[in-house]
Amino acid sequence: MNYRNIKSDARNSYSDDFAAETFSQLQSQINSLQRDLEETQSKSASPSLYESIGEFFSQWSLLELQLFTLADKTDLKVTERSSISKVVKELQSLNILQTDFVDKLNKLRTFRNQLVHPYGKLGEITEEQINTHIKELNTLSNNLAELISKG
């Protein structure tokens, strides 16, 4: 047998073994990534959950607008930079907003902050919770609409 053929056969054998080992490692990594992706997808929020989150923020924005409108009607000095907290405190100090209203609003604000800054906990918030809070926002919004129409 020729030395060159032996050397070539050895090189080819090594190359084949290396390729097979590399392929096996890559296949293992691909399988692991695929399992991780499937697990992540199964834990992800459903599209309807995101729709509910969008509805919550839409209702929250309306509530903020109503609070600023009410503050404006009562001649409070508020600007674009005024915080909702400041507006609410001012309206409460004038006995326009009652304590129970402010308490409910503060709980909703805490929930809103959890949605804005989930810190990986979005999967722990259910669509049912969001829809419950949307109903609470609607109730507060209706209360504010009455106050605005009176003023």
MARLODREN-681712 format. One record per residue (C-alpha): residue number from 1; x, z, y. Coordinates in nm, 4 decimals, decimal comma. Example, Ala and Ser with C-alpha at 12.3 -4.5 7.8 and 13.67 -1.06 7.14 Angstrom:
MARLODREN-681712
1; 1,2300; 0,7800; -0,4500
2; 1,3670; 0,7140; -0,1060
//
This chain:
MARLODREN-681712
1; 0,0000; 0,0000; 0,0000
2; 0,1175; -0,0824; 0,3444
3; 0,2106; 0,2074; 0,5793
4; 0,0112; 0,0463; 0,8596
5; -0,3020; 0,0369; 0,6452
6; -0,2602; 0,4035; 0,5477
7; -0,2111; 0,5013; 0,9127
8; -0,5073; 0,2893; 1,0187
9; -0,7271; 0,4324; 0,7429
10; -0,6293; 0,7869; 0,8434
11; -0,7031; 0,7139; 1,2085
12; -1,0395; 0,5580; 1,1206
13; -1,1237; 0,8533; 0,8956
14; -1,0323; 1,0968; 1,1754
15; -1,2302; 0,8925; 1,4274
16; -1,5311; 0,8827; 1,1978
17; -1,5133; 1,2600; 1,1374
18; -1,4705; 1,3280; 1,5096
19; -1,7590; 1,0967; 1,5971
20; -1,9817; 1,2556; 1,3329
21; -1,8935; 1,6071; 1,4541
22; -1,9462; 1,5109; 1,8200
23; -2,2767; 1,3434; 1,7382
24; -2,3896; 1,6508; 1,5446
25; -2,3021; 1,8805; 1,8368
26; -2,4767; 1,6550; 2,0870
27; -2,7852; 1,6328; 1,8666
28; -2,7918; 2,0125; 1,8388
29; -2,7688; 2,0496; 2,2175
30; -3,0429; 1,7904; 2,2704
31; -3,2694; 1,9721; 2,0246
32; -3,2023; 2,3034; 2,1980
33; -3,2807; 2,1546; 2,5408
34; -3,5965; 1,9960; 2,4060
35; -3,7146; 2,3336; 2,2676
36; -3,6378; 2,4975; 2,6033
37; -3,8319; 2,2270; 2,7877
38; -4,1321; 2,2600; 2,5572
39; -4,1276; 2,6379; 2,5994
40; -4,1080; 2,6070; 2,9774
41; -4,3916; 2,3547; 2,9840
42; -4,6115; 2,5792; 2,7707
43; -4,5552; 2,8655; 3,0178
44; -4,6107; 2,6509; 3,3264
45; -4,9231; 2,6853; 3,5317
46; -5,2024; 2,4398; 3,4701
47; -5,2975; 2,1769; 3,7280
48; -5,6242; 2,3600; 3,7970
49; -5,4241; 2,6745; 3,8774
50; -5,2337; 2,4817; 4,1431
51; -5,5625; 2,3468; 4,2799
52; -5,6900; 2,7045; 4,3073
53; -5,3710; 2,8080; 4,4854
54; -5,4232; 2,5213; 4,7300
55; -5,7828; 2,6312; 4,7867
56; -5,6680; 2,9886; 4,8459
57; -5,4210; 2,8782; 5,1145
58; -5,6809; 2,6534; 5,2722
59; -5,9220; 2,9474; 5,2977
60; -5,6430; 3,1735; 5,4233
61; -5,5634; 2,9249; 5,7015
62; -5,9287; 2,9173; 5,8040
63; -5,9355; 3,2978; 5,8156
64; -5,6253; 3,3047; 6,0372
65; -5,7815; 3,0500; 6,2708
66; -6,0962; 3,2593; 6,2915
67; -5,8965; 3,5722; 6,3717
68; -5,7174; 3,3942; 6,6559
69; -6,0490; 3,2531; 6,7792
70; -6,2038; 3,5997; 6,7787
71; -5,9012; 3,7439; 6,9571
72; -5,9251; 3,4690; 7,2184
73; -6,2958; 3,5394; 7,2734
74; -6,2203; 3,9079; 7,3306
75; -5,9540; 3,8209; 7,5872
76; -5,6685; 3,9606; 7,3821
77; -5,3341; 3,8303; 7,4917
78; -5,2290; 3,6310; 7,1874
79; -5,0020; 3,3323; 7,1653
80; -4,8995; 3,0906; 6,8928
81; -4,6229; 3,3362; 6,8123
82; -4,8536; 3,6351; 6,7724
83; -4,8599; 3,7620; 6,4188
84; -5,1805; 3,8037; 6,2274
85; -5,0891; 4,1697; 6,1807
86; -5,0742; 4,2179; 6,5559
87; -5,4030; 4,0368; 6,6112
88; -5,5750; 4,2412; 6,3404
89; -5,4408; 4,5706; 6,4803
90; -5,5572; 4,4784; 6,8301
91; -5,9044; 4,3801; 6,7063
92; -5,9276; 4,6991; 6,5044
93; -5,8192; 4,9119; 6,8024
94; -6,1100; 4,7597; 6,9965
95; -6,3470; 4,8453; 6,7074
96; -6,4211; 4,4781; 6,6559
97; -6,2826; 4,4893; 6,3027
98; -6,3764; 4,7818; 6,0811
99; -6,1323; 4,9646; 5,8561
100; -6,2855; 4,8325; 5,5336
101; -6,2475; 4,4748; 5,6607
102; -5,8824; 4,5386; 5,7515
103; -5,8150; 4,7019; 5,4141
104; -5,9575; 4,4014; 5,2289
105; -5,7594; 4,1670; 5,4517
106; -5,4377; 4,3591; 5,3828
107; -5,4946; 4,3357; 5,0062
108; -5,5493; 3,9616; 5,0418
109; -5,2343; 3,9329; 5,2526
110; -5,0362; 4,1090; 4,9788
111; -5,1764; 3,8653; 4,7232
112; -5,0969; 3,5729; 4,9545
113; -4,7373; 3,6940; 4,9770
114; -4,7193; 3,7076; 4,5975
115; -4,8245; 3,3426; 4,5864
116; -4,5782; 3,2407; 4,8572
117; -4,2890; 3,4387; 4,7079
118; -4,3634; 3,4559; 4,3338
119; -4,0090; 3,5538; 4,2247
120; -4,0740; 3,3857; 3,8910
121; -4,4052; 3,5646; 3,8418
122; -4,6402; 3,2759; 3,9143
123; -4,7185; 3,2574; 3,5421
124; -4,8529; 3,6128; 3,5624
125; -5,1161; 3,5188; 3,8206
126; -5,4322; 3,3818; 3,6648
127; -5,6717; 3,1245; 3,7974
128; -5,9466; 3,3857; 3,7686
129; -5,7556; 3,6217; 3,9999
130; -5,7070; 3,3460; 4,2544
131; -6,0740; 3,2464; 4,2421
132; -6,1771; 3,6105; 4,2884
133; -5,9576; 3,6306; 4,5973
134; -6,0996; 3,3015; 4,7265
135; -6,4479; 3,4565; 4,7090
136; -6,3198; 3,7606; 4,8977
137; -6,1671; 3,5325; 5,1610
138; -6,4991; 3,3505; 5,1950
139; -6,6821; 3,6807; 5,2481
140; -6,4365; 3,7884; 5,5188
141; -6,4546; 3,4427; 5,6745
142; -6,8349; 3,4631; 5,6900
143; -6,8072; 3,8055; 5,8537
144; -6,5696; 3,6648; 6,1129
145; -6,7985; 3,3665; 6,1760
146; -7,0798; 3,6111; 6,2598
147; -6,8548; 3,8067; 6,4951
148; -6,7401; 3,4875; 6,6665
149; -7,0962; 3,3619; 6,7142
150; -7,2009; 3,6969; 6,8686
151; -6,9137; 3,7030; 7,1133
//
